[in-house]
Amino acid sequence: MGRLIGLVAALIAGFAIFYSGSVTPGPAPADAPAADFSAGRAFADVQAMGAVPHPLGSPANAKVRDILVGRMQALGLKPQIQRGPAIEANGALISGGTVENVIGVLPGRDRTAPALAIMAHHDSVSGSPGAADDTTGVASALEVVRALKTHGQPARDVMIVITDGEEVGLLGAHVFFDSPLAAHVGYVINLETRGGGGRAIMFETAAHNGGDIALYRHTAMTPESNALTVFVYQNLPNDTDFTVAKQHGKVGLNYAFIGRQFDYHSPSSTPAALDIGSLQHMGQQVLPTAVALAFGPLPGRAPDVVYGNLLFGLTAAYPPWVGWLILAGCAALIGAGVVQARKRRAFSWIDAARGAGAGLYLIATSGAAFELVRRATGAGTGPFTGYRPLLARFPVFELMMLAAALAALFAASALISRTRSRWIAALAPLVCGTAACLFGGFDGLALGFGVAGAVIGVVAFGGPASLGGAWAGLLLLFLVISAPLHALAPTAAYVIVWPLAAACIGFAASLGGADVSLRGRTIQTLVAALALAWVGYLFHSLMVGLDMAALEILPTLMAAFVLWPLLMPETPDRAPLWPAGVLLAVSLGVAAFLHLTSPWTPRHPNNAEPIFVIDPAAHQAWRTSLTPLDGWTRGLLTAEGGAIKPQRFAFSADPLDAAPAAYEPVDPPAVTAVTGPDGKVTITVTPHAGAARIIVRLRSPTGIDGISVDGAQAIEQRRGRAPKPFALGPDQWGAVLWTAPDAMTMTLHTTDAAQLEVNATEIYDRWMSAKSLPATPPKEQMWSQAGSTYVVGSPKP
């Protein structure tokens, strides 16, 4: 098998295996066997509860609550509504409100045994129907309990806990886990979503998860999980209700799917847009595990394990110390391959040093290329605004990044094979890193990659290297790098160790790359195809999960491990550079297409967030927008004849583009502030009828501390940090977002109460101007607070 044929075959086969393992299953019909999870049955609940936005405190959310009560009654769960206030402090914001959790219990044979709790949340964000986040989780929980009942009475109680106020700040979870009911919980399964499709992933556990993973591996029908997601999520600021469960010492499993992120927290998150196969996959994973937990023993705590999906539905798991044996095996395989290559005079240590340099060069060059093409799209960052043009055409964006990765691979493998390559190698990453600064301003990361690549190119290249030596050097470099990574983060280092081990097997089996016969090329192609399928999953997961272009360096390196013998030409100095140039040109061409064409369609519309602002004290009103203006929103703002100018509002830290509008009389926010003799300030908030939320912003030149809301002290709890009382530094603005309709009393302390600044904004989920909003064009969608009215004012003393 020729080198090029093997390369093409490995790329095609690797993609085919990856794709076949990434598609969601077909939904089971509504008449599926009663013991099976049926997305057809569960989707009826999605349609009933996820048709319109239903944020905390809204009439629509009350309707969802009532639907839930009826569904639990139909399942014989004797539901109860758990109502209570809660607050969450994070950064400079305190969120709070009164939640209504819905809790049902399927009684077990032993009512004293620790219960299994299946959790999801029933509220959505403002402006989004939340058909995925988290109506899908709620519907899955109901269907799982329905199917579980067909097995008879469980050994322990099964609690279905549907929380409220998760989107505001995990409020319902705080109320539940602070209550006596939570003492009965022995294990938690939490169901979440972030997007509108994709396969469900079990992405988080509590510490000491050895028993959890053993249970999961042996019960889930189609396991989709790995230790890297657990490690990464522990180091991200993202939270779910499971975070609160862990803070209260609970253990369990956390599930979600994250595909189709354009629909995340979006008006487009409708039942019609949901991938029902994702609903099916979530249920298929959760149901057998829930049955095992309900009818058998709960898993004990055991040391964390290294685990992850292989291929074809297989999941490997082992204690961290086994990783050292794998690395030792890699070293032995490299050594065996080097011995065979030396026997055939196909190896030198100088070539190995050049191969190690090529690996470092690949890191720098791919990093510069990724930064260049990502910035060349012209799209900003962040999932809600700047990044949305790319999410609207995500497959095209992913193709662009793949072409850049292949360009870097072809460049590194060709340059190491050429005699006069030093200056070309230096120029390529430097040009990419410098060019990245032409899009959106200075990019220190891209330029750093470019300069590093230029230095490595001058040092590492300049003469042709043999395949055996270069491949061995590449593998040895990352064998050395893998050792400290495994020592520091053993449960995450497998992401390098596994593809490295696959490459080492191919290296030894093909005699250190010296076997270029049909046998040798076949081995290299098979190893590459299987490893690429696994690496493709990593590449796709990083693209979907995080908008950080440089992270794609990692799967690019993994691909280099196994593709190297198929990339390097058999004849030195004959390596063409045009494939790398063409691939980079394709990537830049796609970036130009994304930059110069509109992504918006009726399926993927632009987000518009016009609001109406009224200042009763000044008898003034404005039309403004919480998102950047486009042609339609500019016309909407100026519809009453006013010119658009930057305007400062009490609820925004930055000026907003706004145009004057006709004033509409309305009562100011009912907020009072009273200062006691000891510097204690009491702020009372009483929402008007129909109000949805109130924002109270605070600042003091000497700082603010001792903040309590309705008698509960505001405590900031961040991942990896000890809880501490919420406080604001000198001249630091903070805010309290309170969800109506209930009143709220806040107390705080400052040493200079006379200089305390307080302003309030009351938010109504309706347009209160006499001139109504125009119809939304097909390529626009009313995002989040769109169509709301903000009434600003200052508290009365």
N, C-alpha and C positions, 0 to 999 in steps of 0.2 A: 504494500500500500504506500503510495507516494506521500511525501510530507504535506503537500497542498491538499491532496484528497483527504488525508487524515484530519487536517485542520478544519476543512469545510464540514466533514462528517461529524467531528467532535462538536462544533458550534451548533449544527442543526440538531443533532441528537440531544445535546445538553439542553437546548431551548425546549425541545419537544417534551423531554422528561420533566423539566421545570414547569412548563405550562400545564401539563396533564395533572400535576400534583397541586396546582394553584387554583384551579377552577372550583367553584362551589358546587355542591351536589344538587341534583334536581329535588324540588320540594315534594315531600310525600303528600298524597291527596288527603282530602278531608275524611275519606272513608278508609284510610289506612287502618291496620289492626290496632285495637285499643291500647295494647301495650307499647306501641311504637310512638315516637315523637313525630307529630305531623305538622309541618309548616302550613299546610292547607287549613288545618284547624286553628292554629295560632294566629294566622294572618287575619282572621276575622276579628280578633281582639285588636290587632294593629289598626285595622280600618275603623273600628269603633272609637279607639282612644287617641289615635294619632292623626286625626283629620285636620285639626286646627291648632294653633298655638295655645298652650295651657300652662303659662308660668305660675309660680307660687302666688297664691292669693287671688287668682283670677276666677271669674265665674266658670270659665271653661275647665279650669283645673278641678273645681268642685264637681262638675259633671263627670270628669274622669274618675274622681274619687267614688262617686255613686255607682258608676259602672263596675269599678273594682269590687265594691261591697257586694253588688249583685252577683258577679262572677264567683266570688269566694263562697257566697251562700249556696250557689248552684253546685259547688264542689264539696259542700258539707263542712266548710272550714270554720264556721261561726266567727265571722270577722268582727274586729273592733277597730274604732278610729282612735288613734293616739294623738291628741292635740296638745300643743305646747309651744312656747317661745324658745328661740335659740339664737345664738350669735356665733360668728366665726371671724377671727381677727387674722389678717394676712397683709403684710407690708404696711401701707398707710391706710388701709381700708378695713372697716368693720361692717360685715353684712349681717342682717338679722331679719327676723319675721316670725310669724306663728305658722307652724306646719301642721299638717294632718296626715300622719302615717296611717296606712291601712295594713292590719296584721291579722292573719288567719292561722289556725293551728290544725294540723292533721294529727289526731292523738295517736301515740304509740302504745305498745303493750306495756312498756315501763315508763310511766309519766315522770319518774324521777331521774331518768337517764339524761345526760346532756343532749340537747336538741340540735338538729340540723336546721340552720336558717338559710333559706334561699332568698336573696335580696335583689332588688332593682329599685329604680326611682320613677315616680309617675309624673313629675313636673318636667316641663320643657323650658328652654330659654325663651325670652320674649321674641316674637316674630317668627318662630320656627314651630311647625307642627310636631317636630320631634318623633316622627314615625320610626326613626332608628334610635335616636338618643332621647329617652330610653324606653320608648313604647315597645320596641322589639325585646328588650330585656324583660319587661313586665309580661308580655305575651308568652315569652319562653318559659318564665317561671310558672305561670298558670298551667301551661301545657305539660311541663315536667311533672308538676304535682298531680295533674289529672292522670297521666300515664303511670306514675308511681303507685297510685291507688289500686291499679289493676293487679298488683302483686300481693294484695292483702294488707292487713294492718302492719305498719312498720314496727320495728323493735323500739324505736325512740320517737318522740314528737318531731314532726317536720313543721317548722314555722315558715310561712311565706311573709316576708317583711318588705312591703312596698313603701319606700320612704318618700317624703316630700321635701322640696327645697334643696335638693342636691346641687342644682345649677347655681343657686345663690351662694352656697358655701357649705355644703354637706350638712345643712341644718337638721334635716330629718334624722340622719344617722346619729347626730349628737343627741337629739332627744331620745332616740331609742336606746342607745348604748349607755346613756346616763340613767336609764330607768331600771326598775327591778326586773322587768321582763327580760332584759339582756343577760341576767345572771343565769338563765336557763340554757343559753346558747353555748354549745360545745364546738360547733364547726360552722363556718360560713362559706356559702357559694354566692359570689356577687356577679351579676350580669350587667355589663355596660356595653356601649358602642361609641365609636368615634368615626363617623362617616356613614355611608349608606350601602356598603357591600364588603366583599372579601371574606376569606375564611376566618372563622372565630379562633382566637388565640387565647390560651391560658397564659396570661402574661405576668401574674404576680402571685406570690405566696408569702406567708410569714417566714420568719427566720427558722432555721433548723428544719428544712423541708424534705429531708430524706424520705420520711414516711408518706408525705403528701405526694411526692413524685412517684413513688412505688405504686400507690393507689391509682393515681391518674394514668400512668402508663398501662396498667393492666385492666382498666375499665373503659376508658374513652374509646369510642368506636373508631374515630379518625383523629388521633392525637395531633395537636398543633401547638407546640410550645418548645421553649428552650431556655437554658439558664441565662443567656445573654439578655433576654427581655426582662427577666427578673432583676438582674444586676443593673441594667440601664434605668429601669423604672424607679429603682431605689434611689437613684441619683438625679432624677428629674423633679421639677417643682409640681408636676401634675399630681392631682389627687382624685380619688373616687371615694364612695362610701366605705370601701374596704380599708381605706386609710384610717378612718375613725375606729373601725373594728380592731385593727392592729394596735391602735393607741390604747385600747381597753383590754389588751392581752388576748384577743381572739385570734384564731388561726383559720386557714381555709384557702380557697382558690378564687382567683379573680379572672373573669373572662371578658373579651371584647372582640369586635372586628373593626378594622380601621381603613378599609378600602373606600373608594369614592368619596374622598374627603371634601370635595366641593360641596357636598350636601351637609357637612358637619355644622350644626348650629345655624342652618340656613333655611329660608322659606321653602327651598326646594326639597327639604327632607319630608316628603309626602309618602303615603303608602304606595302610590303609583311608581315612585322613584326607587323604592327599596328593592334590593336584590333578595328575593324570597329564599334563594338558595343559601344566603348567609344566615337567615333565620333557621333554616333546616340544619345547617352545620353546627350552629351553636347548640341546638337541642340535642343533636346526635352526640356531641361531646359531653354535655352536662348530664343527660338522663341516666346512662349506665353508672356514672360515678355517684350521682345522687341516690340511686337504688342501693349501691353498695354501702353508702354511708347510712342510709335509713334503716337497712336491714342487718347490717353487720357492725363490727367494732369501728370506732373512730381511729384514724392513724395516730400513732405516737410520734413524739418529737424525736428526730434523729439528725445527725449532722447534714449540712447542705451537701448536695451532690452536683456533679457536673452532668448535664443531660441536654439532649436536643434531638430534633428530628433528623433522621438520615434520609433515606429515599424509600419510596414504595410503602409508606405508612409505618415504617420502623422507627422506634425511638430508643436511643441508647442512653444509659445512665450508669455512673460509677462514682466511687468516692474520689476526692481530689488527688489522693496519692497515686492513683492509677495514671494520672496525667504524666507523672514523672517516668513511669514505665513506657508510656507512648513516646515521650521525647527520647528516652534511651533507645527505643526501637528505631526511631527515626535516625538517630546517630549511627546505629549499626547498619541500617539500610544504605545510608549515604556512604559509609565506609566500604560496604560490599560493592556498591556501584563504582566507587573510585578505584578499587582494586582491579575490577574487570576492565574499566576504561584504560587504566595504566598499562595493563597487559596488551592492549590493542593500540597503545601509543596515541590515545585519544584524550589525554588529560595532562594538564600542567597546573602547578599552583599559581602561576602568574595569571593564567586564564580564570582560575577560581577567584582570585582577587578582583579581576575585572567583572566577573559575574556578580560578586557582592556589590561592587560599585554600580552595576546596572540595576540592581534591586533598589539601591538608594536613589538612583537617577529616576527610576520609574515612580517612586513616591513623589519626588519633586515635580516631575514633568506632568504627571497625571493631575496633581493638585493644581498646578498653574492652568492646565487646560480646562479642568472642571470649573474653576473660578471664572475663567474667561467666558466660557459659553453660557454659564448661568447668569452672569451679569449682562451679557450681550442680549439676553431676552428682554431686558428693560423692565422686568417685573421686580417689585419690591419683595420684602420678606414678610412673614407672618401669615397665618392661615385664614385671616378674615378679610384682609384688604389687598395688600400688594401681591401676595402669592396666588390669589384667586384666578388671575388670567392663565396661570400655568396649570392650576388644578382643573380648569375648564377643559384643557386639552392635555391631560396628563399622559396618555400613551405617546403623544408626539414629543412631549418634554422628556419622557423616559428614553425614547429613541435617540434624542439628541445627546443625552448623557452617556448612553451605551456607545455611540459612535466616538465620542471623546475618549472613552476608556480604551476602546480598540485601537484608536490612533496612538495613544501612549504606549500600548503593548507592542504594536508594530514598530514604532520608532525606537524603543529601547532595544528590541531584539535585532533590528537591522543595524543600528549604529555600532553595536558591540561586534558585529561581523565584518566591519569595514576597516580598511587601513587608514584612510584620511577622513576621520569622522569627528575629531576632537572639537573643531570650531563649529561644525554643524550642530553637534550635540549641545554645545554651550549656548548657541544662539536660539535654538528652538524654545526651551522653557523660558528664557529671558524675554523673548518677544511675547509669548503668551502672558507672562506675569505683568509685563508693562502694558500690553494692550488691554488687560482687564481694567486698568485704571482709567481707561477712556470711557467707561460706562459707569456712571453714577459716582465718579470721584475716586479718590485715592483708595487703593485696596492693599493694605499692608500685608495681608496673608498671601495674596496672589503674587505680589512682588517678592516676598520672602521665598516662596516656592521657586520663582523664576531665578533669583540670584543663587539659591542653593543648587538648583539644577545646572546652572552654568558652571559653577565651581566643580561640581561632581563630574560633569561632562568633560571638562579639561583634564581632570586628574585620572578618570577611570577609562576613558576611551583613547583611541589613537592607533590601535593595531587589532587585527582580527583575532578573535578568541575561538577556541574549539567548543563544540557543543557540550561535551562532557565536563570540561572545566567550568564553563560559564554556568551551566545548570547546577553543578555541585556548589559553586560559590553562592548562587542565589539561595539555594536551600540551606546552606550552612549559615548564611547571614540571619535568616529568619529562625533557624533553630536556636541560635544564640539569643536573638531577641525574645523568643518564646519563653525561655527559661525564667527571666525575671517577671515577665507578664504572668506566667503561671504561679509564681511565688506570691505576687501581689494580689492577683484576682483569679484564683484557680477556676471558679465557676464560669468566668467569662472568656478566659484565654483559649478555650477549646475552639473558638471561632477561627483562630489561626492554626491551632495544632491539628485539627482534623484534616483540612485540605493539605497541610504540610505533610501529614502522614500518608495521604493518598499519593502525593507527588513522589515521596520517598519510595513507596512501593513501585511506582512506575519507573523511577530512576534505577533501582536495583534490578528489576525484572528486565529492563532493556539494556542491561550491562553498562550503566552509567551513560546512557545515550549513544553508546558506540554501536549498538545493534540497529542498523537502518534497514534490515531485511523486512519482509512482510510480517514476520513474527514480531519484531521490535516495534514497528509502526502500529501494528494492531493493538499491542499492549498500551502504547502511549495514547492511542486514540480512545480506547475503552476507558482508561483511567481518566482522561481529560473529559470525556462526555459525562461520566457519572459525577465527577467533581464539579464540573460547570453547572450541572443541574442544581446542585446544592448551593454553589456560589451565586447562581441566578436568584435564588430565594433571598439570600442576604442582600444582594444588590437592590432587588425590588422592595424589600422590607425597609431598608434605609431610605429609599426614595419616598415611599409612602409615609413613613413615620416622622421624618425630620427633614426640613428644608435646609440642609447643610451640605453644600456641594462637595466639600472636601472629604466628607465621610465615605464617599464612593471610592476613595483611594484603597480602602481595605479590601473590598471584593475584587478590585483590579489586581491587587497583589496576589490574592488567592488564585485568580485565573492564571496569573503568570507562572505560578508554581507548576501547574499541570500542562499549560500550553507551550511552555518554553521550547521543548524539543520539536514542536510542530511549527513554531514561529521562526526559529533560526534556520537559515538556508544551509544546505549540505555543502555548498561550495563557498569558501570564504571570499570576501570582497565582491560577491555578486548579489548582495542583499539589496533589494530595491527599497528606496525611501518613498516612492510614490503612493503605496497603500496608506501609509500614515498621513501623508499630505491630503489624499482624497478623503479619508475618513474625517480628518479635522475640518476640511472644507465642508463636508456634509453636515457636520455638527454645527458649524457656524452658520451654514445656510438655513438649517432648521431654526437656530436661534434668531436669525434675521426674520424668518417667516413668523415666528412667535411675537417678535417685536413690532413688526410692521402691519400685521393684520389683526382684526378684532376677534377676540375669542367668544364674544357674546352671542348666544342663540337662545331661543325660547326654552330649551332644556337646561342651558347653562347661562342664565341671565346675569347682567351686571347688578351689583348691590347698590341700592340707593337708600339713604337714610335721612330724608327731610323731616324736620320737626318744626313745630310752631312754639315760639317763646313769648310769654306775656310777663311784663313787669307792672303789677298793679300800682305800685307806689309812683312810678314815673308815667303811668298811663301810656305806655309804649308797647309795641309788639314787633316781632321780626319773624321772618322765615329764614331758617338756616339748615345746615346739613352736618351730620356727625361723620360722614364719609366724604372723601374727595369729590369735587364737583365734576360732572360730565355735562354734555349738552342738554340732556333732559332736565337734570336737577337745576342747572343754571336758569333755564326757562321757568321752572317751577318757583324758584326763589324770587324772580323778578316779575312774577305774574301780576302783582299789584302796583307795578310801576316804579318800585324802589330800586336804587343801584346797590350792587353787591360791594360791601366793604368789610374788612376785618372788624369783629366785634367781640369784646370780652364779656363772658357770662359767668355767673356765680358757680355754675355746675361744671365748668371746664377749666382745666389748668392752662390751656392754650387758646388764643383767639380763634374764632370760627368765622368763615365767610357767611355773611348774613345780609339780608335786604329788609328794609322797613316794611311793615304791613299794617293794616287797619287794626286799631286797638279793640279788644273785646273785654268788657268788664268781667272780672272774676275775683273771688276772694283770694288774698295772699295765703301762703302756707301758715297753718295754725301752729306756730312754734314759739315757745316762750323760753327765756333764759333768766334764771334768778341766781344771784351770787350771795353766798352766805358769808358770815364774818371770818370764817377760817379759810377763805379762798376756794371753797367748794362751790362748784357751779352745777345747777340742776337745769337740764334742758328737757322740756316736755314737747312731744310731737303728737298731734292729734290729726290724723288724716281726714280730709273732707270726704263726703260720700262720693264714690266713683273714682277716687284717686287710687293709683296702683302702687306707687312707691314715693318715698321722700328721701332726698339726699341732703344731709347736713354736713357742711364743710367747716373745719375748725383750724385755727392757727393762733399761736401765742408766741410772743417774742422770747419768753422764758421756758417754753416747752409745756407739754400737757402729760399728766400721768393719772393714775388712780381711776381709770375709766371703767364704769360699770353701766350695763344696759339692763333695765328692769331688775336690778339687784344682782345680776350675774357679772362678775368681773371679766373684763375682756382679756383673754389669755392668747398669746401668739404661739402657735405650735407649728414649727417648720420641720421638714424632714431632716434628720440627723442632728437636730439641735434640741436642747432642753427647753421645755415650755417657759415662757416668761411673760410678765404682765405687759399688755399693750401700752405703748407710750409714743409720744411725738416729740421730736427734738425742737430746739429753739427755731422759730420761724418756719417750721415744717408744716405744710398743709396735710391734713388727714380728712377722712370722710366716713360718715356712717350712712349706709344704704339700708333703709328700713322698708320692708314690704307691708303695704296696707292689707286689710282695713283696720287692724288693731292699733291702738295708741302705744306710745313708747316713752319711757322716761330714762334719761341718761344723766349720770353724774360724773364729774371729772374734777381734777384739781390742777390749778396753775398758780404760781407765785405772783402773777401780775394779772389778776382777773379783769382789771380795768382795760387792759390792752388786748383782751381776748377777742378775736374776730370770729364771728359765727354768721354763716349765711345758709339759707335753706332753699330747696327747689322741690316742688311737688309735681309729680309726673302723672298725667292722665293718658290712658291708652286710647285716646281719640283726638281727632283734629278739631280744635275748638274755634277755628276761624269761621266767619260767616261765609267766606269763599271756600268751597270744598276742594279737596284734592282732585286733580284730574285723574283719569284712568291711567293705570301703569302700562307703558308700552310692553310688547311681548318680550323684548330683550332686556327688560329691567325687572328687578324684584325688590319689594319693600323689605329692607333688612332691619332686623332687631327692633330699634325704637322708632322706626319710620312711622309717620302718621300720628305720633304722640304730641302732646302739648306739655311744655315745661313752664310752670308758673314759679317765678323767682321772687324772693323776698328776704327780709331780715327778721329775726325773732324780736318779739316785743319784750321789753325788760320787765 
